Amino acid sequence: MTGKTVLITGGTSGIGAHTARLLLDRGHRVAVTGRDEGKLKAFLDEAGQPDRLLGLVADAADWQATEAAVTRAVEHFGALDAAVANAGFMSGDSIGAGDPTSWAPMVLTNVLGPALLAHATLPHLEATGGRLVLIGSVAGLKNSPANLYSATKWATTGLAENLRLFATTRGIGVTLVNPGMIDTPFWRGAGVPPFALPPEPIAEAICFALDQPTGVDLNTLTVRPMGQPA
């Protein structure tokens, strides 16, 4: 992949931010979205590369904001070669003993968000023969008790295959990347497992998917740390 444009949702921290930095280091153009304008500005200032990095305030679960971000990225850079549906979070409780008022934003971001991004980007990706990457989770491959976050990632797993069936006839690749336990702000308040991986291997996996040559559709990558049994 040489000099292409990639849009990453939730790109101001964790896996999204590391992926953006890696892409910039390799000479690509990157648009990142974030809900918090202050965090977005801080990331843009830290990352540098203002000629190849565009920051866009947008909520991944909001259709108008997503559509506007995609339109702005295409207008700014001239085309879109890849999109990464990275925005997501975990409420940290369970269906059996949790706070139901915290669930709707998580479900909307984790499930509706990737669908909105796909709807907004597929026409542009078809024009460039590009790729859509969805960030799933090992929690979307393995069940756990009363875990609604896990259910949202099972939905992402199904969405990725549904999108692949649609996109492959249009020359668009679809890749599902399933991280295991990763040391990112995602775990804030829940305690980071001692064997958790840093975000860099997941960023490398995303870039590996984006590097696939024309005609190759790499569909699923699962990356666990050594020591994670589930």
N, C-alpha and C positions, 0 to 999 in steps of 0.2 A: 504494500500500500504506500503510494508516494504522493505527498502533498494533497491529501483529501480533507474533507470537512466532516466533522463528527459532532453530533449534538448529544449531550449527556444530561439527563434529568437528575436532580439532587446531587449536583457536582461540586458542592462547596466543602465537603469533608469526606472522610472515609474512602471507600472504594472509588466513588465517583471522582473525588479530587485527585487521588493517585493515578487514576486512568487518564484524567485530563493532563496532568503533568507529564506522564509518560508519552502521550501522543504529541504534546508540544515539543518534548525533547527529541522526538523523531521527525520533526518538521511538518507536522500536520496543523490544520486549523481546527479550533475547538470552540463550540458554544456550550456553556453550562447554565443550567437553571437552578434557582434556589428560591425558597419562600421568604427567607430573611434577607432584606436588603443590606443590612450591616455585615452579616457573614459573607454575603456574596462580594461586597466591596473588599473585605479583608482578604478573601481568597484571590481576587483579581490583583490586588496590590502585591500580595506575596508571590504569586506565580509570575508576574511580569508578562512579557510577550504581548503587549497591547495590540500589535498588528495582526496577531493570529489567535487571540483569545477574546471571546465575546461573552459578557455576563448578562443574563436575562432573569428578571424577577418573575417567577411564575410558580403557581401551585400545581403540581402534577395531576391532582384530582379535579382540576377546573378546566373544562373544555375550552372556553374562550381564551384563558391564559396560555394553555398548551398550543392552541392554534396560532395565537399571536407570536409565541416564542419561535415556533417552527418557521412561520412566515418571515420573521425578522432575521433569523439565521440565514435563510436562503437568500434574502435580499442583501444581506451584509457580505456574504461570502460567494454568492453566485450559484450555488448548488448545494446539495446534501448527499453525502456518500454513505453515511451510517448514522444510526441513532441507537442510543443505549438507554433503556428504561431501567434506571438505577434507583430512582427515588422510592423510599420505603422505610417503614419503621415498625417496631414491635411495642405493643402496649404494656407488655411485661406482666400481665395477669392471666387468669384462666377463665373459661366459661363457668367452671364450677365455683370459683371464689374470686370474682373480679368486679370491676366497675364497668357496667355496660355503657355508660356515657362516654367511655374512652375508645369504644370499638369502631364506631362509624368512620372516624377519620383514618384509622388504620386500614380498614377494609377498602375504603375509597381510594386511598393512595396506592395500596399494594395491588389491587385488582383492577379498579377502573383506570388508574393512571396509565399502566402499560397499554391498555386498549385505546385510550385517547391518543397516546403518542403514536401508536401504530396507525390509527385512522388519519392523523395529521401528516405523517411522514411517508406512508406507502407510495403516494403518487410521485413524490420526489425521489424516493429510492428506486422506483421502477425506471425513472428517467436516467439514473446513473448506474443501474445494475448493482445497487448497494446492498447493505445488510442491516437488519434489525437485531439487536441483542437485548434479551430480557434477563435481568438478574433475578434468579430464583433463589433456592436455598436447599440444602440437604433436608430441611424441615418440610420441603415440598415433595420429598421422596420417601420419608419415614414418618409414620404417625407418632404422636405423643399425646398424653392424656389431656383432654379438654383444652387443646391449644388452638385458639382461633387464628393466631399468626400463622401457624402451620397450615391451617386450612386455606389462608390467603395464598400461601406459596404453592399449595397443591393446585389452586386455581391458575397460578402463573404457569405451572407445568402444563396444564391442559391448554391454556391460551397459546403457549408457544407452539404446540403441535397444530392447533387449529389455524394459527397464522401461517405456519409452514405450508400446510395444504393449500392455502389460498395464494401465498406469495411465490411459491416455487414455480408456478406456471407463468409468472410475470417477471422472472429473472431476478428475484430478490431473495437473498439468503436470510435465514432466521436461526439464531443461536440462543439456546438457553444455557446460562452459566449458573451453576449451583455451588455457592460457597458453603463450606463447613463453618466452623467457629472461627471468626476473624476478629482481631483486636481493633475495633473501631468505636467511635462514639455511639454506635448502635446499642452497645451493651451498657451504656451509662446508667448507673443505678441498679444494675442486675448482677454486676461482678463478672469480670472477664475471666474465662477459663484459663488455667495456667498454660495449657498447651496450644492456645489459640495462635493462628498464623497472623502475621502482619498483612496489611491490605495489598502489598506489592504483588504477590503471586496471583491474586485475582485480577489485578490490572493487567498483568502479563497475559493471563488467559483471555481476557477480552481483546487485547491487541492481537493475540494469535488468531482469534476468530476473524478479526477484521483484516488480517493479512492473507486470508485464503484467496487463491487465484480464482478468476472467473470460471464458473462451471462447477466449483466445489462448494457444497452446502454442508458445513460443519454444524450439526444440530444440537449436541448436548456436551457440555464439559462440567464435570463435578470435581471440585478441588477441596479435599479435607486435609486438616493437619494430621500428622502422625500422632496417634494417641487418642483420636476421636473414634470411639467404637461404633456409634450410631450413624 
